[in-house]
Amino acid sequence: MRYINLHLLTYLLTYLLYADDTQIYGSTRYSAVNDLERRLSACIDDVYSWMQSNRLQLNTNKTELLWCTTTRRQHLLPRSALRIGADAVTPSTTVRDLGIFIDADLSMRSHVQRTVAGCFAVLRQLRSIRR
């Protein structure tokens, strides 16, 4: 039995393993984005196969894909879905990672908007208690 991290090392990608969560990262120049997409797809297929052989299930409904770059270069990134088993995962503009919302342009705009909205909701609740 091979451990999952030994599978991930062969694709030259960075990974983080949590209790029941695996995050895979990669970086490249714009000219090699297609190569990164190919390596990422092959790596995820390998993780999918490893999970099946160990009687685990990859929840593609919770799987997210985020391409990060500056706002001016967003149009250079792939928009096609990444195939995982029989399912396809389309790139998102925002993902949630450990309670923080990360934008594709790394601006933190959506995290700030959601935090402010949550604060105002609590303030509205406090105001109703005060009256």
Secondary structure by P-SEA (a helix, b strand, c coil): cccaaaaaaaacccccccccbbbbbbbbcccaaaaaaaaaaaaaaaaaaaaaaaccccccccbbbbbbcccccccccccbbbbccccccccccccccccccccccccaaaaaaaaaaaaaaaaaaaaaaac
